[in-house]
Amino acid sequence: MLMKPATPEMVREWKKIHKQYKDRLKPNRKSGQEIVDYLLEKYSLTPISDSKAKQVISLNVLENEPLREKLPEGAEPNPVAFYLDNEGEGKNIYQNQDEMYRGSKIFIGVDLSSGYYLVEGSSMLWDELCAFQELDSKDIENYFCVAQYISCLKRFNKL
């Protein structure tokens, strides 16, 4: 998860990683429903029915062209939202919560239509979902997406 402005050095490194890995990657991006199923299987979650939270998820998809392009033809965003519970496997996420988010609830939003997800409160969980979701063919052509994905795989010793 990128949490600071990109520098020219970072971009050079991303392009180097992209060149190294892009031809070895195969499109296998998981859907929004697969992300939710993964989360529900691994973690205890509290559903959020707040319409404003769901609107944020939808607007992130609709106002971001690369995300909007992932919507199936004629589909609208179909957002779901959760808080990660601080129990079971979730305790580890909270124990490793980013300093700036310590003490706050971890929010998870997923658009079932496009596969877009967001996590507020834990770069570790965001990275875990990135490694789980994998990439589609368009992502594989994007040096930033590939570099981010490879970084997430390495973080969880999956590469």
C-alpha positions as protocol buffer text, in pm:
chain_id: "A"
residue {
  index: 1
  type: MET
  ca { x: 0 y: 0 z: 0 }
}
residue {
  index: 2
  type: LEU
  ca { x: 149 y: 332 z: -103 }
}
residue {
  index: 3
  type: MET
  ca { x: 127 y: 570 z: 191 }
}
residue {
  index: 4
  type: LYS
  ca { x: 349 y: 857 z: 72 }
}
residue {
  index: 5
  type: PRO
  ca { x: 399 y: 1056 z: -247 }
}
residue {
  index: 6
  type: ALA
  ca { x: 587 y: 874 z: -520 }
}
residue {
  index: 7
  type: THR
  ca { x: 942 y: 985 z: -591 }
}
residue {
  index: 8
  type: PRO
  ca { x: 1132 y: 946 z: -919 }
}
residue {
  index: 9
  type: GLU
  ca { x: 1345 y: 679 z: -749 }
}
residue {
  index: 10
  type: MET
  ca { x: 1033 y: 484 z: -652 }
}
residue {
  index: 11
  type: VAL
  ca { x: 901 y: 500 z: -1007 }
}
residue {
  index: 12
  type: ARG
  ca { x: 1233 y: 372 z: -1144 }
}
residue {
  index: 13
  type: GLU
  ca { x: 1221 y: 82 z: -897 }
}
residue {
  index: 14
  type: TRP
  ca { x: 858 y: 1 z: -989 }
}
residue {
  index: 15
  type: LYS
  ca { x: 949 y: -7 z: -1358 }
}
residue {
  index: 16
  type: LYS
  ca { x: 1243 y: -237 z: -1282 }
}
residue {
  index: 17
  type: ILE
  ca { x: 1017 y: -476 z: -1088 }
}
residue {
  index: 18
  type: HIS
  ca { x: 757 y: -464 z: -1364 }
}
residue {
  index: 19
  type: LYS
  ca { x: 1014 y: -556 z: -1626 }
}
residue {
  index: 20
  type: GLN
  ca { x: 1139 y: -843 z: -1407 }
}
residue {
  index: 21
  type: TYR
  ca { x: 797 y: -998 z: -1331 }
}
residue {
  index: 22
  type: LYS
  ca { x: 535 y: -897 z: -1590 }
}
residue {
  index: 23
  type: ASP
  ca { x: 599 y: -1186 z: -1829 }
}
residue {
  index: 24
  type: ARG
  ca { x: 579 y: -1439 z: -1545 }
}
residue {
  index: 25
  type: LEU
  ca { x: 240 y: -1322 z: -1421 }
}
residue {
  index: 26
  type: LYS
  ca { x: -89 y: -1468 z: -1541 }
}
residue {
  index: 27
  type: PRO
  ca { x: -423 y: -1288 z: -1511 }
}
residue {
  index: 28
  type: ASN
  ca { x: -612 y: -1438 z: -1217 }
}
residue {
  index: 29
  type: ARG
  ca { x: -784 y: -1143 z: -1045 }
}
residue {
  index: 30
  type: LYS
  ca { x: -1042 y: -1247 z: -791 }
}
residue {
  index: 31
  type: SER
  ca { x: -1386 y: -1086 z: -775 }
}
residue {
  index: 32
  type: GLY
  ca { x: -1532 y: -867 z: -506 }
}
residue {
  index: 33
  type: GLN
  ca { x: -1741 y: -1160 z: -381 }
}
residue {
  index: 34
  type: GLU
  ca { x: -1430 y: -1377 z: -356 }
}
residue {
  index: 35
  type: ILE
  ca { x: -1263 y: -1107 z: -144 }
}
residue {
  index: 36
  type: VAL
  ca { x: -1565 y: -1092 z: 88 }
}
residue {
  index: 37
  type: ASP
  ca { x: -1577 y: -1471 z: 112 }
}
residue {
  index: 38
  type: TYR
  ca { x: -1205 y: -1478 z: 197 }
}
residue {
  index: 39
  type: LEU
  ca { x: -1249 y: -1214 z: 467 }
}
residue {
  index: 40
  type: LEU
  ca { x: -1554 y: -1386 z: 618 }
}
residue {
  index: 41
  type: GLU
  ca { x: -1375 y: -1720 z: 625 }
}
residue {
  index: 42
  type: LYS
  ca { x: -1063 y: -1583 z: 793 }
}
residue {
  index: 43
  type: TYR
  ca { x: -1185 y: -1297 z: 1013 }
}
residue {
  index: 44
  type: SER
  ca { x: -1475 y: -1194 z: 1231 }
}
residue {
  index: 45
  type: LEU
  ca { x: -1643 y: -893 z: 1069 }
}
residue {
  index: 46
  type: THR
  ca { x: -1923 y: -660 z: 1171 }
}
residue {
  index: 47
  type: PRO
  ca { x: -2134 y: -553 z: 872 }
}
residue {
  index: 48
  type: ILE
  ca { x: -2193 y: -180 z: 827 }
}
residue {
  index: 49
  type: SER
  ca { x: -2520 y: -69 z: 674 }
}
residue {
  index: 50
  type: ASP
  ca { x: -2437 y: 303 z: 674 }
}
residue {
  index: 51
  type: SER
  ca { x: -2531 y: 449 z: 336 }
}
residue {
  index: 52
  type: LYS
  ca { x: -2252 y: 710 z: 353 }
}
residue {
  index: 53
  type: ALA
  ca { x: -1987 y: 440 z: 389 }
}
residue {
  index: 54
  type: LYS
  ca { x: -2130 y: 256 z: 90 }
}
residue {
  index: 55
  type: GLN
  ca { x: -2147 y: 579 z: -108 }
}
residue {
  index: 56
  type: VAL
  ca { x: -1774 y: 637 z: -49 }
}
residue {
  index: 57
  type: ILE
  ca { x: -1699 y: 292 z: -191 }
}
residue {
  index: 58
  type: SER
  ca { x: -1922 y: 352 z: -494 }
}
residue {
  index: 59
  type: LEU
  ca { x: -1780 y: 697 z: -564 }
}
residue {
  index: 60
  type: ASN
  ca { x: -1424 y: 565 z: -544 }
}
residue {
  index: 61
  type: VAL
  ca { x: -1513 y: 326 z: -827 }
}
residue {
  index: 62
  type: LEU
  ca { x: -1718 y: 570 z: -1035 }
}
residue {
  index: 63
  type: GLU
  ca { x: -1475 y: 862 z: -1008 }
}
residue {
  index: 64
  type: ASN
  ca { x: -1159 y: 663 z: -1083 }
}
residue {
  index: 65
  type: GLU
  ca { x: -1137 y: 560 z: -1450 }
}
residue {
  index: 66
  type: PRO
  ca { x: -919 y: 247 z: -1403 }
}
residue {
  index: 67
  type: LEU
  ca { x: -1161 y: 122 z: -1135 }
}
residue {
  index: 68
  type: ARG
  ca { x: -1469 y: 219 z: -1334 }
}
residue {
  index: 69
  type: GLU
  ca { x: -1333 y: 16 z: -1628 }
}
residue {
  index: 70
  type: LYS
  ca { x: -1344 y: -295 z: -1409 }
}
residue {
  index: 71
  type: LEU
  ca { x: -1722 y: -271 z: -1380 }
}
residue {
  index: 72
  type: PRO
  ca { x: -1895 y: -529 z: -1601 }
}
residue {
  index: 73
  type: GLU
  ca { x: -2086 y: -379 z: -1894 }
}
residue {
  index: 74
  type: GLY
  ca { x: -2399 y: -202 z: -1767 }
}
residue {
  index: 75
  type: ALA
  ca { x: -2322 y: -277 z: -1400 }
}
residue {
  index: 76
  type: GLU
  ca { x: -2330 y: -28 z: -1116 }
}
residue {
  index: 77
  type: PRO
  ca { x: -2118 y: -51 z: -801 }
}
residue {
  index: 78
  type: ASN
  ca { x: -2255 y: -289 z: -539 }
}
residue {
  index: 79
  type: PRO
  ca { x: -2076 y: -190 z: -217 }
}
residue {
  index: 80
  type: VAL
  ca { x: -2054 y: -373 z: 113 }
}
residue {
  index: 81
  type: ALA
  ca { x: -1875 y: -250 z: 424 }
}
residue {
  index: 82
  type: PHE
  ca { x: -1746 y: -404 z: 745 }
}
residue {
  index: 83
  type: TYR
  ca { x: -1545 y: -336 z: 1055 }
}
residue {
  index: 84
  type: LEU
  ca { x: -1278 y: -592 z: 1132 }
}
residue {
  index: 85
  type: ASP
  ca { x: -1340 y: -730 z: 1480 }
}
residue {
  index: 86
  type: ASN
  ca { x: -1048 y: -730 z: 1723 }
}
residue {
  index: 87
  type: GLU
  ca { x: -1076 y: -1101 z: 1795 }
}
residue {
  index: 88
  type: GLY
  ca { x: -946 y: -1427 z: 1653 }
}
residue {
  index: 89
  type: GLU
  ca { x: -723 y: -1364 z: 1350 }
}
residue {
  index: 90
  type: GLY
  ca { x: -822 y: -997 z: 1361 }
}
residue {
  index: 91
  type: LYS
  ca { x: -622 y: -951 z: 1683 }
}
residue {
  index: 92
  type: ASN
  ca { x: -299 y: -992 z: 1485 }
}
residue {
  index: 93
  type: ILE
  ca { x: -407 y: -721 z: 1241 }
}
residue {
  index: 94
  type: TYR
  ca { x: -489 y: -484 z: 1527 }
}
residue {
  index: 95
  type: GLN
  ca { x: -161 y: -565 z: 1706 }
}
residue {
  index: 96
  type: ASN
  ca { x: 27 y: -472 z: 1387 }
}
residue {
  index: 97
  type: GLN
  ca { x: -187 y: -167 z: 1310 }
}
residue {
  index: 98
  type: ASP
  ca { x: -9 y: 128 z: 1154 }
}
residue {
  index: 99
  type: GLU
  ca { x: 103 y: 384 z: 1412 }
}
residue {
  index: 100
  type: MET
  ca { x: -119 y: 658 z: 1272 }
}
residue {
  index: 101
  type: TYR
  ca { x: -430 y: 435 z: 1307 }
}
residue {
  index: 102
  type: ARG
  ca { x: -363 y: 280 z: 1649 }
}
residue {
  index: 103
  type: GLY
  ca { x: -680 y: 259 z: 1853 }
}
residue {
  index: 104
  type: SER
  ca { x: -917 y: 313 z: 1561 }
}
residue {
  index: 105
  type: LYS
  ca { x: -1150 y: 57 z: 1410 }
}
residue {
  index: 106
  type: ILE
  ca { x: -1037 y: -103 z: 1086 }
}
residue {
  index: 107
  type: PHE
  ca { x: -1284 y: -31 z: 807 }
}
residue {
  index: 108
  type: ILE
  ca { x: -1315 y: -255 z: 502 }
}
residue {
  index: 109
  type: GLY
  ca { x: -1514 y: -166 z: 191 }
}
residue {
  index: 110
  type: VAL
  ca { x: -1561 y: -391 z: -110 }
}
residue {
  index: 111
  type: ASP
  ca { x: -1741 y: -330 z: -436 }
}
residue {
  index: 112
  type: LEU
  ca { x: -1887 y: -664 z: -539 }
}
residue {
  index: 113
  type: SER
  ca { x: -1925 y: -550 z: -903 }
}
residue {
  index: 114
  type: SER
  ca { x: -1572 y: -432 z: -980 }
}
residue {
  index: 115
  type: GLY
  ca { x: -1365 y: -610 z: -717 }
}
residue {
  index: 116
  type: TYR
  ca { x: -1238 y: -281 z: -577 }
}
residue {
  index: 117
  type: TYR
  ca { x: -1160 y: -285 z: -206 }
}
residue {
  index: 118
  type: LEU
  ca { x: -1038 y: -35 z: 46 }
}
residue {
  index: 119
  type: VAL
  ca { x: -904 y: -74 z: 397 }
}
residue {
  index: 120
  type: GLU
  ca { x: -874 y: 214 z: 640 }
}
residue {
  index: 121
  type: GLY
  ca { x: -669 y: 149 z: 948 }
}
residue {
  index: 122
  type: SER
  ca { x: -431 y: -127 z: 837 }
}
residue {
  index: 123
  type: SER
  ca { x: -183 y: -136 z: 553 }
}
residue {
  index: 124
  type: MET
  ca { x: -113 y: -497 z: 655 }
}
residue {
  index: 125
  type: LEU
  ca { x: -471 y: -605 z: 577 }
}
residue {
  index: 126
  type: TRP
  ca { x: -473 y: -404 z: 255 }
}
residue {
  index: 127
  type: ASP
  ca { x: -152 y: -576 z: 146 }
}
residue {
  index: 128
  type: GLU
  ca { x: -294 y: -916 z: 239 }
}
residue {
  index: 129
  type: LEU
  ca { x: -597 y: -851 z: 17 }
}
residue {
  index: 130
  type: CYS
  ca { x: -375 y: -730 z: -267 }
}
residue {
  index: 131
  type: ALA
  ca { x: -174 y: -1053 z: -253 }
}
residue {
  index: 132
  type: PHE
  ca { x: -496 y: -1257 z: -238 }
}
residue {
  index: 133
  type: GLN
  ca { x: -678 y: -1077 z: -520 }
}
residue {
  index: 134
  type: GLU
  ca { x: -394 y: -1103 z: -773 }
}
residue {
  index: 135
  type: LEU
  ca { x: -404 y: -914 z: -1105 }
}
residue {
  index: 136
  type: ASP
  ca { x: -597 y: -900 z: -1430 }
}
residue {
  index: 137
  type: SER
  ca { x: -439 y: -855 z: -1774 }
}
residue {
  index: 138
  type: LYS
  ca { x: -471 y: -475 z: -1763 }
}
residue {
  index: 139
  type: ASP
  ca { x: -309 y: -462 z: -1416 }
}
residue {
  index: 140
  type: ILE
  ca { x: -18 y: -670 z: -1543 }
}
residue {
  index: 141
  type: GLU
  ca { x: 58 y: -400 z: -1800 }
}
residue {
  index: 142
  type: ASN
  ca { x: 72 y: -133 z: -1526 }
}
residue {
  index: 143
  type: TYR
  ca { x: 415 y: -105 z: -1364 }
}
residue {
  index: 144
  type: PHE
  ca { x: 276 y: 33 z: -1038 }
}
residue {
  index: 145
  type: CYS
  ca { x: 17 y: -247 z: -1001 }
}
residue {
  index: 146
  type: VAL
  ca { x: 278 y: -515 z: -1063 }
}
residue {
  index: 147
  type: ALA
  ca { x: 532 y: -361 z: -824 }
}
residue {
  index: 148
  type: GLN
  ca { x: 268 y: -321 z: -554 }
}
residue {
  index: 149
  type: TYR
  ca { x: 147 y: -680 z: -600 }
}
residue {
  index: 150
  type: ILE
  ca { x: 503 y: -821 z: -587 }
}
residue {
  index: 151
  type: SER
  ca { x: 573 y: -619 z: -273 }
}
residue {
  index: 152
  type: CYS
  ca { x: 258 y: -763 z: -110 }
}
residue {
  index: 153
  type: LEU
  ca { x: 352 y: -1118 z: -207 }
}
residue {
  index: 154
  type: LYS
  ca { x: 696 y: -1068 z: -55 }
}
residue {
  index: 155
  type: ARG
  ca { x: 547 y: -922 z: 265 }
}
residue {
  index: 156
  type: PHE
  ca { x: 357 y: -1249 z: 317 }
}
residue {
  index: 157
  type: ASN
  ca { x: 635 y: -1480 z: 192 }
}
residue {
  index: 158
  type: LYS
  ca { x: 428 y: -1590 z: -109 }
}
residue {
  index: 159
  type: LEU
  ca { x: 700 y: -1524 z: -364 }
}
